[in-house]
Amino acid sequence: GTVYTEPEFKEVFDETNEANIRNVYAFDLMVGQDRLVIDGYNDKKHNPLICINDCRMNIDDELPSNSDEEKWNTEFRTCYIDGFPRVFVVCCKNIQAKQPLSIFYGNDYGIVVRNLKQQDLARAKISALIDDDILQILGYDQGRQGVPEMYILE
């Protein structure tokens, strides 16, 4: 992920719509006297660890239930290599081939996911409104039918 100093991370993400989701996938780590934040969400396309599901059947529950804990099979671990922190996912139980990996992302993960879905929906609606306004300016009144492909923003 991307490495920030703690003040840089706060400057970029505090008071933004992404602050909560960034905090779920962020790791605060000490390097000497400096507190660094590794942002695992920033490079989500290249970070396979972000594909690990939360162990809870209902992510609105603050804590995993007994049956959730049975599925919980990985944990985050931090180790220092040449003085620099690295975050790994390690198995905490034996995992069979093709068995899904699951981890506990924290008490607020359900709230964060719900907020992210609402933000994505709002972003899509705004994008559609803007796209339609631009298409009308270009003279296309009938939605997207007949619109040249170069004008369709997906």
Salt bridges, closest charged atoms under 4 A:
GLU6 OE1 - ARG35 NE 3.70
GLU18 OE1 - ARG22 NH2 2.73
ASP39 OD2 - ARG22 NH1 2.49
ASP43 OD1 - HIS46 ND1 3.00
ASP54 OD1 - ARG56 NE 2.69
ASP60 OD1 - ARG114 NH1 2.58
ASP68 OD1 - LYS71 NZ 3.99
GLU75 OE1 - ARG77 NH2 2.56
ASP120 OD1 - ARG123 NH1 3.09
ASP131 OD2 - ARG144 NH2 3.50
GLU154 OE2 - ARG144 NH1 3.63
